Amino acid sequence: DITEVQLATIVARVESLNCVVEPMTGETVTILGVLGNTAKIDVKTIRVLDGVSGISKITAPYKLVSREYQPENSIIKVGNIEIGGGDLVIMAGPCSVESAEQLHNTAKYIKDTRANILRGGIVKPRTSPYAFQGLEEKGLELMEAARIEFGFPIVCELMTIDQIERFGTRLDMIQIGARNMQNFDLLKACGKVNTPILLKRGLSATIEEWLMSAEYIAASGNKNIVLCERGIRTFETAYRNVTDLNAIPFIKSLTHLPIIVDSSHSTGIDWMAEPVAKAALAVGADGLMLETHYNPEIALSDGPQSLDEQQFKSAMTSITRLYDFLSNEK
């Protein structure tokens, strides 16, 4: 119930100490996040100001994405889809956009399911310089056409600041891949656009490093961030990566940001994507990402982990059945 005059007085006092104030207004309480060299603030002189009910130190190194700063879950809107609000969110599509025929055929059967965001790679970070690198502008045009035809919001990975500037506003969501999770200049560029960001966990990144990368984006101005667990690298070589299911409930205890799981990249094997996706939902994931291709045998990238039409529809039936069950149990 603070007044505008009281609020302005508090903000002015803190900003006079060369700190940045990030207000967050709720129904009954206004939280002022204070960033900068807060050691110079005399807490006693702030606490006695009219309208101040208490002062708490956020102990986590990540401030804006911390649940200490914002106790309520963030809901991130991608097109007309809300992530983090309890609805089933599934991003599906090919690893790479290869042709108009490929994208149309794949998007057509995705539309028959409850998947609601179309993913497709237009630039690809590949281990080999000789592998298919993506169609870039042409691929984006095909994704935009699919958005119009099928009504999906679209998400694509971007890898450079130049791509953020050229393509970012044309996407409903920008994906920052695992290899770029700590590309800090790129993260700062993501903070300067309003487009929601899907931030994938790095191959060997700790949870704190992952959240600090999210903090880079938030501190640069864009707080529309969704985290994506896509498997981490361990000593195991039987499958592509190890899906860190522990991270999902643990992340939710630390941050207000939604988290989804990419069970295709985290396993690298088509038949494993479905059971791991269901496990992710069971431990509280806010959404899933699945790779699917109308003909994985001719896919230019990640064919072995891509579900064909029959596999995808079967997986979606099973996944949505589990989601409906879990929703009724809450």
Secondary structure per residue as TSV (DSSP state, phi and psi in degrees):
chain	resnum	aa	ss	phi	psi
A	1	D	-	360.0	27.7
A	2	I	-	-69.6	145.7
A	3	T	-	-86.1	163.0
A	4	E	H	-63.8	-36.5
A	5	V	H	-67.2	-44.4
A	6	Q	H	-61.4	-43.9
A	7	L	H	-62.3	-45.3
A	8	A	H	-62.0	-36.7
A	9	T	H	-65.7	-43.3
A	10	I	H	-65.2	-46.7
A	11	V	H	-61.0	-44.0
A	12	A	H	-62.2	-40.9
A	13	R	H	-62.8	-45.3
A	14	V	H	-68.6	-43.1
A	15	E	H	-66.5	-25.4
A	16	S	T	-66.2	-15.7
A	17	L	T	-96.6	17.8
A	18	N	T	62.3	32.8
A	19	C	-	-107.1	157.2
A	20	V	E	-99.9	134.6
A	21	V	E	-108.4	128.0
A	22	E	E	-114.4	100.1
A	23	P	E	-78.2	145.4
A	24	M	E	-138.1	112.6
A	25	T	E	-99.5	122.8
A	26	G	-	-103.7	-167.4
A	27	E	S	-69.2	-37.9
A	28	T	S	-125.2	-14.3
A	29	V	-	-131.8	139.4
A	30	T	E	-108.2	124.6
A	31	I	E	-102.9	131.2
A	32	L	E	-109.0	108.4
A	33	G	E	-80.0	127.3
A	34	V	E	-110.9	121.0
A	35	L	E	-117.4	147.0
A	36	G	S	125.4	-156.3
A	37	N	-	-82.6	80.5
A	38	T	G	-75.5	-7.9
A	39	A	G	-63.4	-26.3
A	40	K	G	-81.6	-6.2
A	41	I	-	-80.2	127.2
A	42	D	-	-83.1	99.8
A	43	V	H	-56.4	-35.4
A	44	K	H	-61.4	-38.0
A	45	T	H	-73.8	-23.2
A	46	I	H	-83.7	-39.8
A	47	R	H	-60.9	-30.1
A	48	V	T	-84.8	-6.0
A	49	L	S	-67.8	144.3
A	50	D	T	-59.6	131.8
A	51	G	T	100.1	-13.5
A	52	V	-	-86.1	120.7
A	53	S	-	-99.7	-17.5
A	54	G	-	176.5	159.6
A	55	I	-	-129.3	130.0
A	56	S	-	-128.1	142.0
A	57	K	-	-91.9	126.8
A	58	I	-	-82.2	114.6
A	59	T	-	-81.2	-23.9
A	60	A	S	-68.3	145.1
A	61	P	S	-67.4	-24.8
A	62	Y	-	-92.3	125.6
A	63	K	-	-100.5	-59.5
A	64	L	T	-66.9	-29.9
A	65	V	T	-93.5	1.1
A	66	S	B	-75.6	144.5
A	67	R	T	-70.2	-20.0
A	68	E	T	-63.4	-37.3
A	69	Y	T	-77.4	-43.8
A	70	Q	-	-129.9	99.7
A	71	P	-	-65.7	-32.1
A	72	E	S	-79.8	145.8
A	73	N	-	-63.8	138.0
A	74	S	-	-79.1	141.4
A	75	I	-	-114.2	118.3
A	76	I	E	-103.9	124.8
A	77	K	E	-95.5	123.9
A	78	V	E	-117.9	104.9
A	79	G	T	62.5	-122.6
A	80	N	T	-102.9	14.0
A	81	I	E	-107.0	134.4
A	82	E	E	-103.5	128.5
A	83	I	E	-107.9	125.3
A	84	G	S	105.2	-1.9
A	85	G	S	-99.2	5.0
A	86	G	S	103.3	-11.2
A	87	D	S	-78.6	155.2
A	88	L	-	-73.1	121.1
A	89	V	-	-120.9	121.5
A	90	I	E	-132.5	118.8
A	91	M	E	-93.4	124.7
A	92	A	E	-140.1	150.7
A	93	G	E	155.6	-176.4
A	94	P	-	-77.2	155.0
A	95	C	S	-58.3	-47.9
A	96	S	B	-127.2	141.5
A	97	V	-	-77.8	119.6
A	98	E	-	-109.5	-35.9
A	99	S	-	-164.0	166.2
A	100	A	H	-62.8	-41.4
A	101	E	H	-62.7	-46.8
A	102	Q	H	-60.7	-47.0
A	103	L	H	-69.3	-40.6
A	104	H	H	-63.2	-48.7
A	105	N	H	-61.5	-38.6
A	106	T	H	-73.3	-46.2
A	107	A	H	-63.3	-30.5
A	108	K	H	-62.9	-44.5
A	109	Y	H	-82.5	-23.8
A	110	I	H	-61.1	-38.7
A	111	K	T	-61.4	-24.6
A	112	D	T	-75.3	-5.7
A	113	T	T	-113.2	-172.3
A	114	R	T	-92.6	11.4
A	115	A	-	-63.7	142.9
A	116	N	-	-134.1	1.3
A	117	I	E	-135.6	133.9
A	118	L	E	-95.0	124.4
A	119	R	E	-109.0	147.9
A	120	G	-	-169.3	135.2
A	121	G	B	-83.6	126.3
A	122	I	S	-106.8	-21.8
A	123	V	S	-132.3	142.0
A	124	K	-	-129.8	122.7
A	125	P	-	-79.5	109.5
A	126	R	-	-112.9	145.0
A	127	T	S	-61.4	-38.9
A	128	S	S	-97.6	134.3
A	129	P	T	-69.4	-11.0
A	130	Y	T	-95.7	-5.6
A	131	A	S	-79.3	162.6
A	132	F	-	-58.7	126.3
A	133	Q	-	-102.6	-3.1
A	134	G	-	105.4	161.3
A	135	L	-	-93.2	-6.7
A	136	E	T	51.9	-119.7
A	137	E	H	-55.7	-45.0
A	138	K	H	-62.8	-40.0
A	139	G	H	-63.5	-39.5
A	140	L	H	-65.2	-40.1
A	141	E	H	-60.4	-39.5
A	142	L	H	-67.4	-39.0
A	143	M	H	-65.2	-40.2
A	144	E	H	-63.8	-39.2
A	145	A	H	-65.0	-40.3
A	146	A	H	-65.6	-36.6
A	147	R	H	-60.0	-42.9
A	148	I	H	-68.5	-44.5
A	149	E	H	-69.9	-41.1
A	150	F	H	-108.9	-9.0
A	151	G	-	80.6	16.8
A	152	F	-	-87.4	139.3
A	153	P	-	-65.6	153.4
A	154	I	E	-121.8	143.7
A	155	V	E	-129.1	131.6
A	156	C	E	-136.8	148.8
A	157	E	E	-78.7	138.5
A	158	L	-	-123.3	150.1
A	159	M	-	-123.3	-12.2
A	160	T	S	-134.0	160.4
A	161	I	H	-61.0	-39.8
A	162	D	H	-59.7	-41.4
A	163	Q	H	-66.9	-36.9
A	164	I	H	-59.1	-44.8
A	165	E	H	-69.8	-36.9
A	166	R	H	-82.1	-40.8
A	167	F	H	-110.7	-18.5
A	168	G	G	-55.9	-43.8
A	169	T	G	-74.9	-11.5
A	170	R	G	-90.0	-7.4
A	171	L	S	-101.6	155.1
A	172	D	S	-84.5	-22.5
A	173	M	E	-155.2	138.8
A	174	I	E	-102.8	127.9
A	175	Q	E	-96.1	130.7
A	176	I	E	-106.4	117.1
A	177	G	-	-75.9	170.7
A	178	A	G	-58.1	-38.8
A	179	R	G	-71.4	-17.0
A	180	N	G	-108.5	10.5
A	181	M	T	-58.7	-30.9
A	182	Q	T	-113.7	28.7
A	183	N	-	-85.1	88.1
A	184	F	H	-66.9	-34.3
A	185	D	H	-65.4	-38.0
A	186	L	H	-65.6	-40.7
A	187	L	H	-63.4	-39.6
A	188	K	H	-63.3	-38.3
A	189	A	H	-64.1	-37.5
A	190	C	H	-63.1	-30.3
A	191	G	T	-72.4	-14.6
A	192	K	T	-96.1	1.6
A	193	V	S	-114.2	162.0
A	194	N	-	-94.3	-7.1
A	195	T	S	-65.1	133.4
A	196	P	-	-57.5	146.3
A	197	I	E	-114.8	130.8
A	198	L	E	-100.8	110.1
A	199	L	E	-103.3	108.8
A	200	K	E	-81.2	147.6
A	201	R	-	-74.2	139.3
A	202	G	-	-65.7	160.4
A	203	L	T	-57.0	-36.3
A	204	S	T	-130.2	26.2
A	205	A	-	-80.4	138.5
A	206	T	-	-75.9	165.5
A	207	I	H	-62.5	-39.6
A	208	E	H	-64.1	-41.6
A	209	E	H	-62.5	-39.8
A	210	W	H	-61.8	-47.5
A	211	L	H	-69.6	-31.4
A	212	M	H	-66.4	-33.3
A	213	S	H	-66.2	-40.2
A	214	A	H	-61.9	-37.1
A	215	E	H	-63.1	-36.9
A	216	Y	H	-56.6	-44.6
A	217	I	H	-66.4	-47.7
A	218	A	H	-63.5	-42.7
A	219	A	H	-66.5	-22.5
A	220	S	T	-88.5	-2.0
A	221	G	T	122.8	-14.0
A	222	N	-	-109.7	111.8
A	223	K	-	-102.0	9.3
A	224	N	-	-88.6	81.3
A	225	I	E	-125.2	134.6
A	226	V	E	-121.9	131.6
A	227	L	E	-87.5	151.1
A	228	C	E	-136.1	114.5
A	229	E	E	-80.5	122.2
A	230	R	-	-128.6	22.2
A	231	G	-	92.3	143.5
A	232	I	B	-117.9	159.6
A	233	R	-	-87.5	128.0
A	234	T	-	-131.8	-166.2
A	235	F	S	-73.4	-16.6
A	236	E	-	-74.3	133.5
A	237	T	-	-119.3	3.0
A	238	A	S	-68.5	-28.6
A	239	Y	S	-137.4	173.6
A	240	R	S	-62.6	-54.4
A	241	N	-	-140.2	176.8
A	242	V	B	-110.2	118.6
A	243	T	-	-72.1	117.9
A	244	D	-	-87.7	83.2
A	245	L	T	-66.4	-28.0
A	246	N	T	-56.4	-33.0
A	247	A	H	-64.5	-28.5
A	248	I	H	-66.1	-58.6
A	249	P	H	-65.5	-31.0
A	250	F	H	-68.1	-44.1
A	251	I	H	-58.1	-42.4
A	252	K	H	-65.5	-23.4
A	253	S	H	-79.2	-18.9
A	254	L	H	-102.4	-30.0
A	255	T	B	-136.4	155.9
A	256	H	S	-88.8	-3.6
A	257	L	S	-74.8	144.5
A	258	P	-	-69.4	157.7
A	259	I	E	-135.6	134.5
A	260	I	E	-118.5	169.2
A	261	V	E	-127.0	130.0
A	262	D	E	-97.8	95.7
A	263	S	H	-81.4	-9.3
A	264	S	H	-75.8	-51.6
A	265	H	H	-71.7	-30.2
A	266	S	H	-74.7	-16.5
A	267	T	H	-113.9	-39.8
A	268	G	-	76.3	8.2
A	269	I	-	-132.4	128.5
A	270	D	H	-57.7	-45.8
A	271	W	H	-72.8	-15.6
A	272	M	H	-85.0	-17.8
A	273	A	H	-61.2	-41.1
A	274	E	H	-66.5	-54.4
A	275	P	H	-62.0	-35.7
A	276	V	H	-70.8	-36.1
A	277	A	H	-61.4	-42.2
A	278	K	H	-67.1	-37.9
A	279	A	H	-61.9	-38.8
A	280	A	H	-62.7	-43.1
A	281	L	H	-62.5	-40.0
A	282	A	H	-63.9	-30.1
A	283	V	T	-97.6	8.2
A	284	G	T	110.1	12.0
A	285	A	-	-61.1	145.3
A	286	D	S	-85.4	-6.5
A	287	G	E	178.8	178.2
A	288	L	E	-136.2	157.5
A	289	M	E	-127.1	128.9
A	290	L	E	-129.6	137.6
A	291	E	E	-96.0	134.4
A	292	T	B	-145.0	145.5
A	293	H	-	-143.7	137.1
A	294	Y	S	-64.8	-20.3
A	295	N	-	-148.9	82.8
A	296	P	G	-58.0	-24.9
A	297	E	G	-64.6	-23.4
A	298	I	G	-110.2	8.6
A	299	A	-	-61.0	140.0
A	300	L	S	-81.4	-12.2
A	301	S	S	-155.1	140.0
A	302	D	-	55.8	37.4
A	303	G	G	-59.3	-42.4
A	304	P	G	-61.6	-23.0
A	305	Q	G	-101.9	-0.6
A	306	S	-	-89.8	132.0
A	307	L	B	-79.4	136.8
A	308	D	-	-79.8	-179.2
A	309	E	H	-58.4	-46.9
A	310	Q	H	-65.0	-45.2
A	311	Q	H	-61.9	-42.1
A	312	F	H	-65.0	-46.6
A	313	K	H	-65.0	-38.5
A	314	S	H	-64.3	-44.5
A	315	A	H	-62.6	-42.5
A	316	M	H	-64.2	-38.2
A	317	T	H	-61.4	-45.8
A	318	S	H	-67.7	-42.4
A	319	I	H	-65.7	-44.5
A	320	T	H	-69.0	-32.3
A	321	R	H	-63.5	-43.0
A	322	L	H	-65.4	-43.2
A	323	Y	H	-59.1	-44.5
A	324	D	H	-63.6	-38.5
A	325	F	H	-64.0	-47.5
A	326	L	H	-63.5	-37.3
A	327	S	H	-64.7	-38.1
A	328	N	H	-72.3	-24.7
A	329	E	H	-77.0	-21.2
A	330	K	-	-73.1	360.0
